[in-house]
């Protein structure tokens, strides 16, 4: 992704601040160090863009929704258990790439 869309997303994720308000009392504003703001409409989309390739090499069924990833497979024998374990290992390797 490049151009205007990239700049727009960078601006969305940069220089954010937060504070807590309870009744009439407000805390001091602090910088937000986390990446995508929780509760935003754009947040789940950005997460899916980031993890979109996670299922490319996996055998089991993979379901992606918002910030959840579910992988499942019926394991009926030792060979299928080995396949599932290899895919779980691939997920661990993907996460550290």
Residue pairs with C-beta under 8 A, 6 or more apart in sequence:
1 9
1 49
9 42
9 46
12 42
13 35
13 36
15 31
16 31
16 32
16 37
17 29
17 30
17 31
17 32
18 29
18 30
18 32
19 26
19 27
19 28
19 29
19 30
20 26
20 27
21 27
36 42
36 43
36 46
36 47
37 43
43 67
44 66
44 67
47 66
47 67
48 64
48 66
51 64
51 69
52 64
53 94
54 62
54 64
54 69
54 91
54 94
55 62
55 64
57 90
58 71
58 87
58 90
58 91
59 73
59 83
59 84
59 86
59 87
60 71
60 72
60 73
60 83
60 84
60 87
61 71
61 72
61 73
62 69
62 70
62 71
63 69
63 70
63 71
63 72
71 87
71 88
71 91
73 80
73 83
73 84
73 87
74 80
75 81
75 84
